[in-house]
């Protein structure tokens, strides 16, 4: 029983990523987050099951967030894309400030050094506006690829952003 609990704990907290590149450091959370503990908890509950509790070591074939997601703040279109993703726009979190706080945790906390200098945190008003345009008929893979190319071309994001997961040594 103790071995099962230890294994589950290691998986939950990212030990499954052993052998992968070391995780980049967490970023500084903006003061705009009204409740950082709730924002982190909302991320773990709503996103961590697929994207990993630390934004890495995702069990599903989804993009890694840790040290990378901040690049999507580089243009108004790439920024809006993050909020229009179905699991964000149609989230069970109905309070727009609470969702803004969670997304600020994701982008500034997990994204860390990938956030372009001077990027503004998400606001409740921005969340309310972008939620109305949830991506539903678009290919999410094609949409992501388009925004990744924008981030690389216009914001000098690394070409490795094209990969779902960073390759060690790049």
N, C-alpha and C positions, 0 to 999 in steps of 0.2 A: 504494500500500500504506500509506504513512504517513497519507494522508487517511482511509482506512478505519479505521485504528487510532485516530486522533484522534476521529473521529465516534463510534466505539464507546465510547471513554473518556468523552466528553461525555454520551452517553446513560446510561452506567452511573452517573456521578456527579451526575446531576440537571440537566444543562444543558438537557434537554428541557423543563424547567419554565420556561424563559425566557418572559417575558410574563405569567407567573402571579404571584400575590402572593409576596413574599419569604418564604422559609422562616422560621418562628419559631425561636428559639435552642433548642439541645438542652438538656435538663434535667440536673440533677446525679444521677448514678447512686447508688443506695443502697449502703452498705457491705455489705449482705447478699449482693451479687453476688460469688460466689467467684472468678470469672475473667471480668472485663469484656471482655477481648479475645475470648475464646471466645464469650461471650454475643452480641457484635456479629457475629462471624463466623457463628454459628448463625442469627441473624436474616437476614443477607445470603443465606446458602445456602438457608434454608427459607422465607423470607417476601419477601425483597427483589425477587424476580423479578416479583411481582405488585404489591406495595405500594410498590415503589421502594426503592432502597438507602438513601435518607435518609428513608423513610416518606412520600414525596411523589412526585408525577409518575407515578402508577401507570399502566401501560399497559392494565390491565384495568379493568373497571367495579367496582372494589372501593373501600371507604372509605379515604380518606386518613388516615394515622395521625399525622403530624407536627403537634404542637401541639393535638391533639384527643383522642387515645385515652385520656388520663389521666382524662377525665370518667367513664369506665366504672368507676373505682374508688370512686365515690361511694356505692354501696349494696352490700350483700352479693350481691344478685341480679345487678346489672350487672357486678360483679366476677367472679362465677362464670361469667357469659355468655362473657367473654373466654377462659376456660380450656376451656369446653365447645364452643367452635367446633371443627368437625371437623378442620381443619388444625392445630389446637393439641392438642386432646385425643388425636387419633390420630397425632400427629407421630412421625416416625422417631426423634426424640430420646426414648429410653426412660428415661433417667435423670431422675428428677423434679427433682432439684436443678439439673441443667443446663437443664431446661425452665423452671424458676422463674427462673433467672438470665436466660435469653433474654427471658422475658415482662417481667421487671423492666427490662431494657434497653429494650424496646419502650415500656412505659408511662411509666417515669420519664425515660428518655433521649429517645426520640422524642416522647413526650407532653409533656415539658417543663412549661410553666406551666399546662397543663390538669389536672394532678394536684391533687385537692383537698388542702388543708392537712392534715397529720397522717395521710395514707394510709400504711398499712403495706405493705411489699414482699410479694410472693408468697413462700410457703414451699414446700419440697418436699412437706410433708404436705398442704397445701392443693391442690397440683397433683395429687397421688395421689388425693385424694378426688374432686375435680371431674372428673378424666378419666373416671371411671366413668359419668358422665352426659353423654357426648358427644352433641351435637345431631345427630340422624340423620334423624328423621322430620319435624322442624319446618321450616317455611319460614324460611330464614335471613334473608330480606329482612324478613319480618314480625317475627321475633325481634329483629332489630336495631332496627327501628322502635319496638317496644315498649320496649326498653331506652333508646333515645335519648329517648323521651318521659319516662321516669322520670328520667333525668339532667337534663333541662330543668326538669321540674316540681319535683323534690325537691332538686336540687343546684345549680340556677341556671346550668346549662350554657347556652351561647348557642343560640338557635334555629337558627343556621346549621349546627349539628351534624346536623340533619335531612338536609342535602345530603351526597352522597358526597364532594364536593370543595368547599372553601371558595371563596366568590366574592370576587374582589378588591374591596377597599373595604368589606367587611362585617365 
